[in-house]
Amino acid sequence: MDSSHTAWHLWLHHYGSAALFFFVAAGIFAVPIPVEMLLITAGAFMSHGEFGVPQTLIGAYAGSVCGITGSYLMGRTAGHALLIQ
């Protein structure tokens, strides 16, 4: 495992579902974050009892909804102007 995967793993383990929410939202919106790997890691933490299932699922779901909504709003407001240029 390289150092970037270890850093994501540590952040996720330390901050829990709040970090999962932020990383999923940012990863869907624009930042190149390995969201799939984070979700798999969160699932492993849930199976070992380190993360609560409801909190983790809510964090992942809310992060994806916020990221998708942010991407849509950015495209809706600035997309046409960017296409014309």
Residue pairs with C-beta under 8 A, 6 or more apart in sequence:
1 9
5 34
5 37
8 23
8 33
8 34
8 37
8 38
8 41
9 41
11 19
11 23
12 19
12 20
12 23
12 38
12 41
12 42
12 45
13 45
13 50
16 51
16 55
16 56
16 59
17 42
17 51
17 52
17 55
17 56
17 58
17 59
17 60
18 59
20 38
20 39
20 42
20 56
20 59
20 60
20 63
21 59
21 60
21 62
21 63
21 66
22 63
23 33
23 35
23 38
23 63
24 35
24 38
24 39
24 59
24 60
24 63
24 64
24 67
25 62
25 63
25 64
25 66
25 67
25 70
26 33
26 67
27 33
27 34
27 35
27 38
27 67
28 35
28 63
28 64
28 67
28 68
28 70
28 71
29 66
29 67
29 70
29 71
29 74
30 71
39 60
42 51
42 56
42 60
45 51
45 56
46 52
46 53
46 56
